[in-house]
Amino acid sequence: MPKGEIGPFYESTNTRYNGDFPINTDGGQLSSGQPGLAGGFRHVVEGARQIMGKAGVRQIARNDLGLVNG
């Protein structure tokens, strides 16, 4: 993506778990976990659940690729 185009892309894209570009499929640490403690590993767990097809109601349609950072 060319520099400066992420804003318009993000605003025009559905990033919910059931959207066309799902981001933060489990709500992140705003919904659980403790910043700075063991909560950081939960992103890896969510990524693994998505790839294994075990994310329940949060399961995304395309689950052959995952990206986790933290």
Secondary structure, 3 states (H helix, E strand, C coil): CCCCCHHHHHHCCCCCCCCCCCCCCCCHHHCCCCCCCHHHHHHHHHHHHHHHCCCHHHCCCCCCCCCCCC
